[in-house]
Amino acid sequence: MEKTSGFVRTERDMADHLDNGVVGLHWVSADGIILWANRADYEPLGYTREEWVGHHATEFHADRAALDDISQRLSKGETIYNYPARLRHKNGSLQNVLIFTSVLFDDAGHFVHTRCFTVLAPASGGKQ
């Protein structure tokens, strides 16, 4: 009984850590739909969960070529670190970010979803 309650607490703590952490996390499907995201992924950009999850990533990426490059590299199984990108804030401004991402493939080698971390970055030449 004690092990079970400890496990449940650990699982609950992990869910809280993922949902309420300060680094943006999200999953994107092979066809570009945001499947899940934590609050740190969409709130700094002015969006609600409903405005973010279920939408296509192209709605938020300012540079289509960068998104296409990321998608192509991920589909080949590449892990991406420190990829600079710009996301659209709900108010129309652009936010510099760094993307760290890889793909979860199933046992048959099919793309399940990305495992993406999005870190807010200062504007070019700006002070933090």
N, C-alpha and C positions, 0 to 999 in steps of 0.2 A: 504494500500500500504506500509506503513512504517513497519508494522509487517512482511509482506512478505519479504521485503528486509532485515530486521533484521534476519529473519529465514534463508534466503538463505546465508547470511554472516556467521551465526553461523554454518550452515551445511558445508560451504566451509572451515571455520576455523577448524572444527572438522576433516574433511578429511585431511587437511594439517597437523594437529597435529598427526594423526595416521600414515600418510605416511612418515613424516619427523621427528618424535620423536626419541629420542636417545636410547630407549629400543626396542629390537626386538619383533615384533608381527607377528603372522601368524595363518592361519587356515589350518588344515589338515583334509582331508576327512576320512571316516570310513575305506577306503582301503589304507590309508597311503600317499595319494598324497597331496602335498602342493598346496592349492587352491589360496592363497593370502598371501603376506608377505610385510612388509614395508622394507625400505632400511636398517634400523638398524639390521634387521634379517640376511641379506646375505652379505652386503658390508664388515663388519669387518672380515668375513671369506674369502674374496677375490672373491666372486661370483657376477655375474650380475643377474638381475631379471630373464632373460631368462634361466640362468643356474640353478636357484633355483625353481621358481614357475613352477608347472607342473611335477616336479620330485618327486620320492618316498623318504620319509624321511630316509629310510635305506641307501640311497646314502651318507648321511651326518652324521649320528650317528655312532660313533666309537664302541659303545658297544651295540650289538644287544639285549643282555639280558635286558639292561636298557630300550631300546625302547619297547621291548615286554612287560615289566612290566608296563610301562606307558600306553601303549595301552590297556592292559587288565584291569587295574584299571579305566581308563576313560570309557571303554565300560560298566562298572558297575555303572557309574554315579558318581564316586569319583572325588572330586576336589583335585588337587595336588599342594602343595606348596614347594618351596625350594628343588626340586629334582635335585641332582647333576648329570651331564652328561658330555660327551665329544663329541664335534662336529669336523668333519674334515675340516680343512682349505683347500682351493684350492691348496696351496703349499705342502700339505701332512702333515703339523703339526697338532697337536690336540689343541683344545681350550676348557678349562673348562667353563661350563655354569651352571646356575641354571634355572630350568624350573618351571613355574607356569602355570597351565593349567586346563581347565574344558571343558565340551562338551555342545554344543547347541543341544538339542533334539527337534524334532518337536512335534506337538500336539499328534501324534500317538505314540510317544516314540522312533522314529527312530533317529539314530545318524546323525546329519547334518554336523557338523564340530567342530573341537576343537577351543578353544579361548586361544591361547598360548602366553605367554610372555617369552622371552629368555633373561636372563641377563648374560653378560660376567662376569666370575669370574677369580680371579688370580690363577696362578698355585699353586698347593699344596705346602705350606711352603714358597711361594714367598711373596714379599712385594708389596703392591699396590702403 
